[in-house]
Each structure stands twice: as structure tokens, then as C-alpha cells.
Amino acid sequence: MNKNLDMTIATPEGVVFQGKVESAKFPGASGSFMVLPRHAAIISALVAGKITYTHEGTPTELSIAGGFVEVRNDVISACVEM
């Protein structure tokens, strides 16, 4: 079983994070949600808040103004405004 997700977070200025994460939490338009390996496919709008993710055992927070995220086949792609 895959224990990591491939995640890319991009802004209009460029990529701010690209790597493997154990989990990620997003401020979705309908409420915050957690993504773990084998998560169902989803596309969600994001609102102002924090993306929290665990990379190599270290939790990291990234403040965003909004955007959207797609999760499919253990790949997370987020386009955000900061």
C-alpha cells in the first residue's frame, strides 16, 4: 500500500511546493477536509485559510487566499492565490 501522496501546490508566480506528503488538509468551500492515501477523487474550490501538510514527518502550514484542488490516484494538484 502506498503511504504517500504526490503533491504540487502552485501559484500564478510558480510552484511553492512539490513532493511526497503523508497527509494534507485543505480549507474547502464547504468546510475543511483531510486527504490521505487512497482518497476518493475530488475537485474542490478552496477559501482563505491554511493548507496543512506533513512532509517527511514535519507538519507545515501555508496560508492561502483561495484557489482549487484536485485529488486523483494519490496525486494532489492545488492552484492557489497567496
PyMOL commands that set and color helices and strands:
alter all, ss='L'
color gray80, all
select strands_A, chain A and resi 5-11+14-21+23-28+31-35+42-55+58-72+75-81
alter strands_A, ss='S'
color yellow, strands_A
deselect
rebuild
show_as cartoon
